Amino acid sequence: MNFRSDNTAGAHPAILEALAKANEGHALSYGDDDWTRRLEGAFRDLFGQKVAVFLTATGTAANAISLAAMAPPWGAIFCHREAHVETDEAGAPEFFSGGAKLVLIDGAHAKITPEGLEEALTRNLRGVHSVKAAALTLTQCTERGASYTAEEIARLADVAHRENIGVHVDGARFANAVAYLGATPRSLTIDAGVDVMSFGATKNGALAAEAILVFEPKRVDEIARRRKRGGHLLSKHRFVAAQMLAYLENGLWLHNAARANGLAQRIAQAAGDWVSAPAESNHVFLKAGVDALAKLRAAGAEFYDWGAPGSGEARLVVAWNQSEADVDSFCALVRALRSQG
């Protein structure tokens, strides 16, 4: 019963099939291939307007390149204290930007609020003595499994744009948010004021495929050049484009996310009052206590501890191809342990 991460899952058969087809014959390199052109059209259809698309192999690269194009070395990138760019990317945004500072904001369930953003802005109003406000990055879904609604994003974007701050979304699990909220991709991005987004596929069925989507035309050239200079323009570009194209075709991206979300909901329902954060994606957080977590592990469940050492809290992530039998077995274990008090 492996609930460690959706990164542990394999690639979807449709994506592997697309890679095999892309492997036939020759194709122009560095994005001048038919797959990339078709992908640009697919994203245009998805968002209802032309979108600049820059593919990378990793989400870290997508985030770091995007933020470096939005923040100068003396700039401030506002993010939640638990954001992936802060906790899991080894200083990549700072490295790619040449020294921009991450300014950390607190908030329940790893969400930034307008009030939290205003407070962080106020902390950095000492003119040349402060870093210059440059970018706001939101994680969708958050590191606590919560999904930002379109209204929440729009309120944050209004504050950011008032201060001439660009808005970036780390959408490594964007599909899970769209599936959970029943929203359109456009309503959660363009219409809400997002300028740039990292659009993830790897966690949801791809092998290694991420995209930087640029909604603000003035940022296109710099992101293109930073991707190349940073070593993330792949020569055999068609193999990333083919994955992403298969991911979008026939709604595979939403099908996979909805399935994972649904299985996570089953776990949350079984866990009842053990659930410690909103189950709004494929994540479930349980505050079951140290002893209960040990018993779950002894029965074969795999997951990561979360929070402070000894907190008795765990994070479970359901993958797109998770076995329903594993979910059912885990739910039965949880119900049995809860019934024991």
Buried (B, 14 or more C-beta within 10 A) or exposed (E): BBBBBBEEBEBBEBBBEBBEEBEEEEBEEEBEBBBBEBBBEBBEEBBEEEBBBBBBBBBBBBBBBBBBBBBBEBBBBBBBBBBBBBEEBEEBBBBBBEEBBBBBBBBEBBBBBBEBBEEBBEEBEEEEEBBBBBBBBBBBBBBBBBBBBBEBBBBBBEBBBEEEBBBBBBBBBBBBBBBBBEBBBBBBBBBBBBBBBBBBBBBBBBBBBBBBBBBBEEBBEBBBEBBEEBEBBBEEBBBBBBBBBBBBBEEBBBBBBBBBBBBBBBBBBBBEEBBBBBBBBBBBBBBBBEEBBEBBBEBEBBBEBBEEEEBBBBBBBBBBBBEEEBBBBBBEBBBEBBEEE
